[in-house]
Amino acid sequence: RYPIEFRRKVVAHKLSHVSKDVGVVDGDIVKVGTIGIRVLHTPGHSPDSICLLCDNKLLAGDTLFVGECGRTDMPGGNTRDMYDSLFDKLMKLDDKVEVYPGHDYGSKPSSTIGEERKTNYTLEKRTLEEFMEFMSQP
């Protein structure tokens, strides 16, 4: 049927319970052909959440959306971990890094770290306590 057989491998964080071919941790580089993709462990939405950084493009999964962040009120979610993932990892990236969330909940499908730093209400300067209080509101 198809002239080329497509081979794939499932890559997931080592903490993930999904069936995977490759278990990764923070800082690992996953090679796809000649392209290197850096793994950022970003727990918060779930303990095994990861973002993938390739050049100046971030596949943000359920950690960062345009204008908001992932939920932490579901099984496995942790607001303290989300705070650390957002402020200690993602907000340390360059303003020009393009953000491609796992879901299109915003006014547009993608953004940049710089735009999110300026306009994302969940990223306003907050202490951990203020962030936890904010995230606990319905």
Beta strands, then each sheet from edge to edge (+ up, - down):
strand 1: 11-13
strand 2: 22-24
strand 3: 29-32
strand 4: 35-41
strand 5: 50-54
strand 6: 57-61
strand 7: 64-65
strand 8: 68-69
strand 9: 98-101
strand 10: 111-112
sheet 1: 1+ 2+
sheet 2: 3+ 4- 5+ 6- 9- 10+
sheet 3: 7+ 8-
end
